Amino acid sequence: MHPALAVPEIIQTILEYLLPKPKHYRKAYKEYYLLATASRSSVLNVALTCRSFSEPALDILWWAMDDLTPLFNFLPGFQNDQEIDFPISTHALEVLEKFASRIRFYCIMDTAEDPVNITSYVQVLQTLGRFHLLPRLQFLYAERNEPQLLFFGSPTLRTFRAKRILPKSNADHIQAFLDLLPLTSPKILALYIRFPLRERSLHAVRRFPKLQFLVLDSENVDTRLSLGADFLTNLSCRQTLDKWFLRGSISVAPRPTSDFAKVDFDSLTYLAFTSKKPSTSIAEYIPLLRAAKFPSLERMEVSLAVDNAVGQSRSATKLWRDFFKHLRSATSSLLAIEVMIKGPVASQVSLDDIPDLHTFNRLRSFETNIVHSLSASNLSTMFAHWPDLTVLHISGVEEVTVDFSSLVDIACQAPKLEVLALQINCEIFPSVDDVPILQHDLETLKLSPLHLENHITLARCIDRIFPELAVLEIFDSEQSLRSGVGKEIQEIYEGLQSAKKVQKEREQVAILGRVLSFGALARCNLSTIPETDKVISIRLY
């Protein structure tokens, strides 16, 4: 063995890329850990390469588990679904303890019941003299309501995700574990709970002092879980909360009195409302904006479900006006707003009816489908109030008066824009020569052209104002485009880009050729200059 392999830091550097990078937030799905980049066979081959690799390779193999049968197999004579009917030797217990310490991620899968008998857990823990099986566990995912959950409350636990997969199953064991979790794992950072939540669930949530990430996803069918003033006050005292998601059957109770002091969520940067019931209104969440302040909030997301084509109505207009009014009173620091509705007709309001939206002058991203009508003046107002806007996505508009000339205005008014998604009316279309040649660094353009007749002209015009697109998508919001037209527009645009690139390369080759020719000519002329004591100055331009 090479002496360098005796240095633990070198071994760690070699194998570091095989280990998953810990994430305590929502992107850390089970597949991220269980389906690691390196296959188990590859890691086994690494372990067999030399003795120095064996221990780190075992750490990788046991880092994430979804079945603890291999762990219990270290007990000689162990049989699945049976009690341990023999004394556990000290040596077997030491081996089991060593490998249990390697497990950082464990998922109780929804596919099958735990093959290990619950009494086996109890017997091992009694022998170990503690209440948790995995002493270094950091991530626990529960997709099934199992009593074994109670054995995984490790002091090192940082993330707990629980969701009830089977609709008719209860969640009593998950709730019991949640009740104990603040005592067994007080350093929890991320909590994702999705099952029929109750007041008891909220009481447990309030007891985590270092919570940074919280998803409350209630699946109550008959009643809504109401977040009262006491819960908001207690949660706001946790100055660590960074991201908060409210999903499912949840509403916020109105302030108990008009003189109720607003609570401050000083560290919160991300707030999201997501409803699943079609009957949900944005009014369910307005009380939170009236009861709290979010001085550091950077992103606001709203996703509502509707079951009927409400269109533009006075009641909807008033609700959205109130929503943005109270959002503005709760925070002025927003960088991104996303408001989407899922249903037959999403558009409910005119931009002119929600003036408070334009007061978020730090906004960099705005995505919505609630807008009933969109005009060139609406776009100009947006860019005037949002000079740093980089993402604009407006879909589902019923009355579209934005035409191609508006795209030219956007290229001039929004120099920082990187992503643009719009519907445009192509009934009146300029000739290619009338479109100015501009230089804009827009990266992504998603267009829904209405009443399009000449798709070749559209591609050529886009190329004149947005020459650096990395992504061009043509989508049909009215199912009126001929099949394949969107792809043809993309191919024409790519062809124009390719032609310009080839022409640029030709010009560079021509310039290089002229420089080389001039250099050869200069050398030839210098050889004919007579010798002299005078200094000759030659400048090449």
Number of C-alpha atoms within 10 A of each C-alpha: 8 7 6 11 16 13 10 13 10 12 17 14 9 13 15 13 11 16 18 17 11 13 15 19 17 14 8 14 13 19 8 15 22 18 12 15 12 14 12 15 10 11 20 16 13 18 18 12 11 12 13 19 22 16 12 20 24 16 16 21 23 19 21 24 19 14 14 16 15 12 17 20 14 17 20 12 10 17 17 14 13 13 16 20 11 10 9 14 11 11 11 15 16 13 13 19 17 14 17 20 16 19 23 22 23 24 21 22 16 15 9 8 12 19 13 19 16 16 14 19 18 19 16 19 15 11 13 15 9 12 18 20 21 24 21 17 25 23 27 22 20 20 19 25 22 17 13 18 19 19 17 22 26 23 20 18 25 21 24 21 19 22 21 20 18 12 8 7 11 15 20 14 16 24 21 16 20 25 18 14 24 19 13 20 20 20 19 24 21 25 24 18 22 20 23 22 21 14 13 12 18 18 14 17 22 19 17 21 18 16 24 21 22 21 19 21 23 23 22 15 10 7 11 17 21 17 17 17 20 10 15 20 18 14 22 21 15 19 16 18 23 20 21 18 17 20 20 24 24 24 24 21 18 18 17 10 7 8 7 10 11 17 19 20 23 18 18 23 20 20 18 18 20 22 25 17 15 14 11 19 17 19 15 17 20 22 19 24 20 18 23 23 23 24 17 18 23 20 19 18 17 19 17 22 19 19 13 12 12 14 16 19 11 10 11 18 17 13 18 21 21 17 21 19 19 20 23 19 14 20 17 19 18 23 20 21 20 16 17 22 21 16 15 13 20 26 26 25 25 19 21 15 12 18 12 18 20 19 15 19 19 18 25 20 21 19 18 21 20 25 22 20 20 22 15 17 11 15 19 16 13 22 18 15 16 21 17 18 24 19 19 20 17 17 22 22 24 18 14 17 17 20 20 21 16 18 20 19 14 19 19 13 16 21 17 16 23 18 19 20 20 20 26 23 18 21 13 11 16 15 11 15 10 8 17 11 16 14 15 20 18 23 16 19 20 16 19 21 25 19 14 19 14 12 18 14 17 21 22 19 25 21 21 19 22 20 21 15 19 11 13 22 14 19 18 16 15 11 9 11 19 10 10 8 17 20 14 15 22 18 14 18 22 18 13 17 16 12 12 13 12 12 12 12 12 12 12 12 12 12 12 12 12 12 13 12 11 13 13 11 11 13 10 11 10 9 9 8 9 6 7 7 5 6 6 7 5 7 4 7 3
